[in-house]
Amino acid sequence: MNKFLTLLKRDMSDNKGALIITPLVIAAFILSIAILGMMFGKFNYGDGFNFDARNSGEAHAQMNVDGKSFQMHKDDKGVLVMDDGHGNVRPVLSMMDAEEKQEATQIFVIASAFGAAIPLWVAGISILFVLASSLFDERKEKSIMFWKSLPVSDLLTVGTKMVSIVGGGIGFAVLVSMALHFALISVTYLGLTIYGVNMLDFGAVYGAYFALWGIALVGLLVWFLWTLPVHGWFLLSSAYAPKAPFLAAILPIVILPVLGTIFFRGNADIFMIPLQHLIGEPVFSAIGNSAQRVEDPETIAELAQTVVPAILSTLSQPQLWVGLVVAAGMIYAASEVRRRHAL
């Protein structure tokens, strides 16, 4: 265990820039934009949910929900009113019922999650580059002889790199994205309150936040298992490639579908398998297909009752278990290449 932890710390330290600093910098940049937006009274989360609340004597805001545009401002008495676009001006609280407030809250949480997930998406790409260079850099920098002189097996070294780079990199990025999402929600909620145009329910907002990340965490754990064969392939490429290990790993995955389409027009699905594992396509398909089966869910928690079982059901697919066996073989092969060909 001590050897494993030592190797884990070494790998995280060696790849601090890609696995730790990069997600933090991206999150800080996004949060800075959100804070500036609050200062200037602009909250934009795409077409689903955006506010333009400028405090120039009176506050104004606009919200788009399901294609419906609502204009809001304060009347002479300081009461927040809403114009439905047909000349009907009513106080917001009397115009929006509980269901409409609930819908606006869920849309707000989901829309803000896309920006918060950027560090996580970047981490998914970064770990491919780090994996491809992990064993290659040892040979390139001639440091492999030093590490091989230590009483640590090649299999443990290679396995630790998989855990630290993929598990550690994605795990840290998840924490950063969750913290960023929480901060974005809090900053926007505070800004809307300051400008007097807040109609969101505090408890519902953070309840939706935890429900959404509950779905995301389950999805990421299953996604990790689906992507293991490709990550193992990148590690193996790093062990044997004489140069450009990333290209050596990614080109076969990209070229196989093209060749399959050209030469096997009707039976090209098998050539798509490496690419499907690379992006974890079965997990995203399960989320999309199950979400479509839920008619008008009132909350994200209600949606999770269908989506989470659908994600877990992918664990029973034979393709996943075959992939795990292949991943184990790739990791062992990488350790053998490292053991036999140190330089």
Residue, then its C-alpha position, 0 to 999 in steps of 0.5 A: m500500500n505504501k508503494f502504491l501511495t508513493l507512486l500515486k503521489r509521484d504521478m500526480s506531482d509529475n502531471k500537476g499542470a494537466l490534471i490539477i492546474t488546468p481545471l482550476v484555471i478554467a474554473a477560475f476564468i469561468l467564475s470570473i466571467a460570472i462575477l463580472g456578469m453579476m456586476f454588470g447585471k447580465f446572466n446568460y445561460g443560453d436560450g433556455f435561461n437568461f437574464d438581463a437585469r440592469n439597475s439604471g433607476e429600475a431593474h429589468a430582466q428577461m427570461n426565456v422558458d420553453g420558447k416563451s419570453f417573459q419581460m420583467h421590471k419593477d412598477d412605480k410601487g417597487v413591485l416586480v411585474m411581468d409582461d406576458g407579451h400580450g399587454n397583460v402586466r401582473p405581479v410576478l408572484s401571481m402570474m407564475d404558479a408553483e409549477e412554472k417556478q419549479e420548471a424555471t428552477q430546473i432549467f436554470v440548474i441544468a443550463s448553468a451546469f453546462g458551463a460548470a462542466i467545461p473543466l470536466w470535459v477538458a480533463g477527459i481530453s487531457i488525460l489522453f495526452v497524459l496517458a500517451s506520454s506517461l511511459f514514453d517520457e520515462r524512456k525519452e528522459k532516461s529516467i526509467m532506469f532510476w525508477k526500475s532500480l526501485p523495489v516496485s514491479d512494472l505491473l504496479t507502476v503501470g497500474t498506478k498510472m492508470v489509477s492516478i491519471v484517469g481516476g485522479g484526473i477525472g476525480f479532481a475535475v469532478l470536484v472542481s466542476m461541482a464547486l464551480h457549479f455551486a459557485l455559479i448558482s450562488v453568484t447568479y442567485l445573489g445577483l438576481t436578488i440584488y437586482g430584485v428580479n429573483m423568483l427562484d426557490f432557494g431550496a429547489v435550486y440546491g435540491a436540483y443541484f445535488a440531484l443533477w450531480g448524483i446522476a452525473l457521478v453515477g454516469l461518470l463511474v460507469w463511463f470510467l469502466w466503458t473507457l478503460p480499454v481505450h485508456g489501456w490502449f493509450l498506456l500501451s502505446s506510450a510504452y512501445a511507441p518510438k515517437a509521437p505516442f499520442l498519434a500512434a494511439i489515436l490514429p487507429i481509433v479514428i481510421l478504423p471507422v473510415l476503413g470499415t465504412i469504405f470496405f465493409r459498407g453494411n457491416a462497419d459497426i464492429f469498427m466503431i467499437p474502439l471509438q464508442h469506448l473512447i467517448g463512453e457512447p453507451v452511457f450517453s445513449a442510455i441517458g438520452n434514451s431514458a430521458q426521452r421516456v420521461e414525460d414532463p418531469e417536474t424535477i431533476a430528482e424525478l428524472a433521476q429515477t429513470v436515468v440512473p437505472a438506465i445507466l446502471s443497466t449498461l453494466s450488464q452488456p457483454q461488450l463492457w465485460v469484454g472491454l474490461v478483459v481487454a483493458a486488463g490485457m492492455i495494462y499487463a502488456a504495457s507492463e511487459v513492454r516496460r519490463r523488457h524494453a526499458l530504453 
